[in-house]
Amino acid sequence: MDATQQEYSAVVQPPEQLTQAIKEEAHRLGFELVGISPVSDPPHAQSFADWLQAGYSGEMAYLTRTEQARRHPDTWLPWARSVVSVAMNYYTPFPREADHTDASRGWISRYAWGDDYHTMMESRLDSLLGWIRHTIGQGIQGKAYVDAGPVLEKGFAGRAGIGWIGKNTLLISPKHGSYFFLGELFLSLDLPADQPIKNRCGSCDLCLKACPTDAFVGPYRLDARRCISYLTVELKGSIPTSIRPLIGDHIFGCDICQEVCPYNINIKTSTEPAFQPREGLHAPELIPLLALGDEQFRSRFKGSPIKRSKRRGLMRNVAVALGNAGSAESVPDLITLLADPEPLVRGHAAWALGQIGTTEARTALDAAYTHETDPDAKAEIAQALTACVPSPSHGP
């Protein structure tokens, strides 16, 4: 250790000063919010278990598989003593209203407009860990996570004073709102913990009332099976027909419960270049998206959160949005999807054509019904034909 590093190490050695130095370095790396909490007894662990038991996690089986690890981090990180929770603002000032009245366009959640945040944030947390080791000692153990680990991240961030978990189940900062990504750095250091922030939702229930699919069972309780974000991103199979009309123009995620939150008014815009909207991702035109093949999808959304839905998921979502828009202009392109390699896509395209219900749509559905071999897609076509004009030849 050279003289300069010895002098700096001596300054930050006391725990309070070390904690402050870690926060300053985290801010320098681009994290707007930083807080520290202990690893033991993760907050809201029992609430998480109850939520899983109620079935509200839908088909996200990975949550059930990792339940014990999330509730008991000491079983897989026995050396960890403190958690540094960080948050990065991704808000960009492009309103939904600008294109919301245009039925030819869809809506993608703000968090997916730019580059995928996972790798970038993990890299910066690793840099923070490297700085800590360089400053304190190479023997410091640490592990960074951004969504990918079995971590109750909102609980840790809330305990660290970054914000409180609001009625919409999102973490809310009084000054920065809720448009931010969370990350955690587990450390083998015993660091002074920050104080939690008091819940400030009060009697406000705007988020609960605004949800178009009634996904909130109650305050602080979300049924993911009805959440548009889950349905358009996490769900791999068919979207329930009863919910499709409620999804509107959403093709990847949903921001409605954030848009109505008073704490998201007059918040700062993100200065992070990686989070600025990629071309064509703010209120994108829907019909051109239907022409994307597998290779085109991978090329267009390389490094984007949207790749999580895979092509089949995005085509499914776009078909539903076009069915809700009801524009005859999209019929020829939707007809093309009736021959898509994916039965899931064929079925949702059929539903959309049934919603639009033109003569051209019905003729194409008649022909597709004759050749369809997948039972689920065939059932979708039969229902779509019923929606167009009831026909005794195709059953219910």
Buried (B, 14 or more C-beta within 10 A) or exposed (E): EEEEEEEBBEEBEEEEEBBEBBBEBBEEBBBBBBBBBBBEEBBBBEBBBEBBEEEBBBEBEEBEEBBEBBBBBEEBBEEBBBBBBBBBBBBBEBEBEEBEEEBBBBBBBBBBBBBBBBEBBBEBBBBBBEBBBBBBEEEBBBBBBBBEBBBBBBBBBBBBBBBBBBBBBBBBBEEBBBBBBBBBBBBBBEBEBBEBBEBEBEEBBBBBEBBBBEBBBEBBBBBBBBBBBBBBBBBEEBBEEEBBEBBBBBBBBBBBBBBBBBBBEEBEBBEBEBBBBBEEBBBBEBBEBBEBEEEEBEEBBEEBBBBBBBBBBBBBBBBBBBBBBEBEEBBEBBBEBBEBEBBBBBBBBBBBBBBBBEEBBBEBBBEBBEEBEBEBBBBBBBBBBBBBEEBEEBEE
